[in-house]
Amino acid sequence: MTLSSNAITLKADIAELDILNTFISKNLDHGYCPRHLRNHIELVAEEIFVNIANYAYTADTGKVTVSCYIEPEQERIKMSLVFCDWGNPFNPLEHDEPDITVPLEERKIGGMGILIVKKIMDTIWYKREDNANHLGISKSWQKETL
């Protein structure tokens, strides 16, 4: 595990999830994030990390670097997370969203996680660069007046 003020590198293993959650929580503390948004951001981060841990690497467990940025804007605060892994290329934004009008027992498996990410976060983007997957998400909230 490597930890800096805005990035952490972990094994792509769900056993590392508590470390990731602690890292994100500390960053959210710096941004004075409201509780309900904190829960949403943590849910989305967990979904992305678990998918990387379960599907990015075929043979051995690889690494995931998560960078966190807290950016004060005029009357808002924006948090961005960028997940970087060196596993198989995979752009979740190229896949169709599941049809949630179909009864649960008739739906195809998969796809709900990225739908949740899209619905909760303000932005989501993907790029493949330097033999790595980069998936970025962001969420902003109103600054609290003290």
NORMOWO-V216941 format. One record per pair of residues at least 6 apart in sequence whose ideal C-beta (glycine too) atoms are under 8 Angstrom apart, sorted by sequence separation. I is the first residue (numbers start at 1). J is the second residue. D is the distance in whole Angstrom. If there is no record, write none. Layout:
i = {I,I}
j = {J,J}
d = {D,D}
This chain:
i = {2,10,56,71,72,118,128,1,2,70,71,100,117,126,127,1,33,53,56,70,71,99,126,1,10,69,70,71,98,126,10,28,69,98,125,126,8,53,68,69,124,125,8,52,68,69,98,124,25,28,68,69,98,123,124,67,97,98,123,1,8,49,66,67,96,100,123,66,95,121,122,24,25,49,66,67,97,98,121,122,1,24,65,66,97,121,122,64,65,95,120,3,64,65,117,6,21,24,45,64,93,97,63,92,62,63,21,62,20,21,62,92,20,57,17,20,56,58,57,58,52,56,57,93,17,55,56,93,16,17,52,55,93,49,56,92,14,48,52,55,91,14,45,16,91,41,14,31,89,12,13,14,30,41,12,27,51,24,91,23,27,90,92,12,24,33,78,89,12,23,32,86,20,31,33,86,87,85,86,13,31,84,85,12,84,11,12,83,84,11,12,28,83,84,11,12,27,82,83,10,11,82,83,9,10,82,9,10,81,9,10,80,81,8,9,24,80,81,7,8,80,7,79,7,78,79,6,7,78,79,6,51,78,6,77,76,77,48,76,47,76,77,73,75,76,75,47,48,47,72,44,12,43,44,12,44,43,44,56,41,40,41,52,48,48,45,44,41,40,37,37,34,33,31,32,32}
j = {8,16,62,77,78,124,134,8,9,77,78,107,124,133,134,9,41,61,64,78,79,107,134,10,19,78,79,80,107,135,20,38,79,108,135,136,19,64,79,80,135,136,20,64,80,81,110,136,38,41,81,82,111,136,137,81,111,112,137,16,23,64,81,82,111,115,138,82,111,137,138,41,42,66,83,84,114,115,138,139,19,42,83,84,115,139,140,83,84,114,139,23,84,85,137,27,42,45,66,85,114,118,85,114,85,86,45,86,45,46,87,117,46,85,46,49,85,87,87,88,83,87,88,124,49,87,88,125,49,50,85,88,126,83,90,126,49,83,87,90,126,50,81,53,128,79,53,70,128,52,53,54,70,81,53,68,92,66,133,66,70,133,135,56,68,77,122,133,57,68,77,131,66,77,79,132,133,132,133,61,79,132,133,61,133,61,62,133,134,62,63,79,134,135,63,64,79,134,135,63,64,135,136,63,64,136,64,65,136,65,66,136,137,65,66,81,137,138,65,66,138,66,138,67,138,139,67,68,139,140,68,113,140,69,140,140,141,113,141,113,142,143,140,142,143,143,116,117,117,143,116,85,116,117,87,120,120,121,133,120,120,121,133,135,137,137,137,139,139,139,141,141,141,141,143,144}
d = {7,4,6,7,8,6,7,7,4,7,5,8,6,7,5,7,7,8,8,8,8,7,7,6,6,8,5,7,6,5,6,5,7,7,7,8,7,7,7,4,7,5,7,5,7,8,8,7,8,7,6,8,4,8,5,7,6,6,7,8,5,7,6,5,7,8,5,7,6,5,5,7,7,8,6,7,8,6,6,5,6,6,8,8,5,5,6,6,5,7,7,7,7,8,6,8,6,5,8,5,8,8,7,4,6,7,8,6,7,7,5,8,8,8,6,6,5,8,4,7,6,3,7,7,6,8,6,8,8,7,5,8,5,7,7,7,8,5,7,7,5,6,6,8,7,7,5,4,5,5,6,8,5,8,5,4,8,8,8,7,6,6,7,6,7,7,8,6,6,7,7,6,6,5,7,5,7,7,8,5,6,5,5,5,7,5,5,8,5,8,6,7,7,8,6,5,7,6,5,7,8,7,8,6,5,4,7,8,7,5,7,6,5,7,8,7,7,8,6,5,4,7,7,4,6,6,6,7,7,7,5,6,4,6,6,5,6,8,6,4,6,6,7,7,6,6,6,7,6,7,7,6,7,5,7,5,7,6,7,8,5,8,8,6,7,8,6,6,7,6,5,6,6,8,8,6}
